[in-house]
Amino acid sequence: MDVRRASERYRGGDPAAGIESWHSLSFGPHYDPDNLRFGAVIACNEEHLGPGAGFDEHPHSHTEIVTWVIAGELTHRDSTGRETVIRPGDVQRLSAASGVRHVERNAGRTPLTFLQMWLSPLKPGGEPRYEVVRGIADSTPYALPEAGAMLHVRRLTPGERTAVPAAPYVYVHVTRGTVRLDGEVLTAGDAARLTDEKDAEAVAEGEAEVLMWEMSAGSDPT
């Protein structure tokens, strides 16, 4: 198990434009050859957008993009003409496939915080796809077969335990609260990368929310 602290992330964004970003893996100008990906996960970015701030239209291709809103509302618009508003509890998934362009913005009056995770597909190409699952229930896994991955969302009460999936690769990210994972205390923004771990368990030390990616395959974790 490899624990990565929130304070170790790369800081990015454009504070003058109301954008603050925290990158957990090598990203853009923050190139780190020892932190390129873990399993299928190639990016895990925590984004903070002030009211009216956002990312203008930009392209993606050959990437599975999953977005989880922590606080506020995210307005998404893509090159198909679709526009949606994503709120806490919703899972947004954009399969960029052969290519898509989109805009992400905080059109609300309160600050927005969201986690965006990019996964590498098992096969490149294909047609872009978009999906939103509204208010996903606790313990309901979200399958992403294109990347050989499954997302588990756990909202834990104080003292509640949850098993960590036994898989070749598991990426655990704490979005709220504090959990203890095999003796390590993880707080919001902390992550753990588990390789071939079995019988791992997380225990909440108060109200907590945890995202866990269960992955069947991937390149070398470094």
TANORZI-V470965 format. One record per pair of residues at least 12 apart in sequence whose ideal C-beta (glycine too) atoms are under 8 Angstrom apart, sorted by the first residue. I is the first residue (numbers start at 0). J is the second residue. Records with the same first field share a line. If there is no record, write none. Layout:
I: J, J
This chain:
0: 180, 181, 183, 191, 192, 193, 194, 196, 199
1: 191, 192, 193, 194, 220
2: 183, 185, 189, 190, 191, 192
3: 23, 189, 190, 191, 192
4: 188, 189
5: 21, 186, 187, 188, 189
8: 21, 22, 23, 45, 188
9: 21, 22, 25, 26, 29, 31
10: 22
11: 26, 27, 28, 29
12: 46, 47
16: 52
17: 48, 49, 50, 51, 52, 105
18: 46, 47, 48, 49, 52, 53, 54
19: 46, 47
20: 44, 45, 46, 47
21: 44, 45, 188
22: 42, 43, 44
23: 42, 43, 44, 45, 172, 190
24: 36, 37, 40, 41, 42, 43
26: 42, 44
33: 221
34: 221
35: 221
36: 119, 217, 218, 220
37: 168, 170, 192, 217, 220
38: 148, 167, 168, 169, 170, 212, 214, 216, 217, 218, 220
39: 63, 118, 119, 146, 147, 148, 168, 212, 214, 216, 217
40: 116, 117, 118, 170, 212, 214, 217
41: 62, 117, 118, 119
42: 115, 116, 117
43: 114, 115, 116, 117, 170, 172, 190
44: 114, 115, 116, 117
45: 69, 112, 113, 114, 188
46: 111, 112, 113, 114, 115
47: 110, 111, 112
48: 71, 73, 104, 105, 110, 111, 112, 113
49: 105, 110, 111
50: 105, 107, 108, 109, 110
51: 104, 105, 106
52: 104, 105
53: 74, 102, 103, 104, 105, 106
54: 102, 103, 104
55: 102
56: 78, 100, 101, 102
57: 100, 101, 102
58: 98, 99, 100
59: 93, 95, 98, 99, 100, 101
60: 95, 96, 97, 98, 99
61: 95, 96, 97, 119, 120, 123, 124
62: 95, 117, 118, 119, 120
63: 92, 93, 94, 95, 117, 118, 119, 120, 143, 145, 146, 148
64: 92, 93, 94, 95, 115, 116, 117, 118
65: 90, 91, 92, 115, 116, 117, 118, 141, 143, 150
66: 85, 90, 91, 92, 93, 113, 114, 115, 116
67: 90, 91, 113, 114, 115, 116, 152, 174, 210
68: 85, 86, 87, 88, 89, 111, 112, 113
69: 87, 112, 113, 114, 174, 175
70: 87, 109, 110, 111, 112
71: 105, 107, 109, 110, 111, 112, 113
72: 84, 85, 86, 105, 106, 107, 111
73: 85, 86, 91, 103, 104, 105, 111, 113
74: 103, 104, 105, 106
75: 91, 93, 101, 102, 103
76: 101, 102, 104
77: 93, 99, 100, 101, 102, 127, 129
78: 99, 100, 101
79: 99, 127, 129
81: 129
83: 131
84: 106
85: 113, 131
88: 133, 134, 135
89: 131, 132, 133, 134, 135
90: 131, 132, 135, 141, 150, 152
91: 130, 131
92: 128, 129, 130, 131, 132, 141, 143
93: 127, 128, 129
94: 120, 125, 127, 128, 129, 145
95: 127
96: 120, 124, 125, 126, 127, 128
97: 124, 125, 126, 127
98: 127
99: 127
114: 172, 174, 210
116: 210, 212
118: 143, 146, 148, 212
119: 146, 217
120: 145, 146
121: 145, 146, 147, 216
122: 145
135: 152
137: 152, 153, 154
138: 151, 152, 153
139: 152
140: 213
146: 214
147: 214, 215, 216, 217
148: 212, 213, 214, 215
149: 164, 212, 213, 214
150: 210, 211, 212, 213
151: 164, 210, 211, 212, 213
152: 208, 209, 210
153: 201, 208, 209, 210, 211
154: 206, 207, 208
155: 176, 178, 201, 203, 206, 207, 208, 209
156: 203, 206
157: 203, 204, 205, 206
158: 202, 203
159: 202, 203
160: 200, 201, 202, 203
161: 200, 201, 203, 209
162: 199, 200
163: 180, 193, 196, 199, 200, 201, 211
164: 211, 213
165: 196, 197, 198, 199
166: 213, 214, 215
167: 194, 195, 214, 215, 216, 217
168: 192, 193, 194, 212, 213, 214, 215, 216, 217, 220
169: 192, 193, 196, 199, 211, 212, 213, 214
170: 190, 191, 192, 193, 211, 212, 214
171: 185, 190, 191, 192, 193, 201, 209, 210, 211, 212
172: 189, 190, 209, 210, 211
173: 185, 186, 187, 188, 189, 190, 207, 208, 209
174: 187, 208, 209, 210
175: 187, 206, 207, 208
176: 203, 204, 205, 206, 207, 208
177: 203, 204, 205, 207
178: 201, 202, 203, 204, 207, 209
179: 201, 202, 204
180: 199, 200, 201, 202
181: 199, 200
184: 204
185: 201
192: 220
194: 220
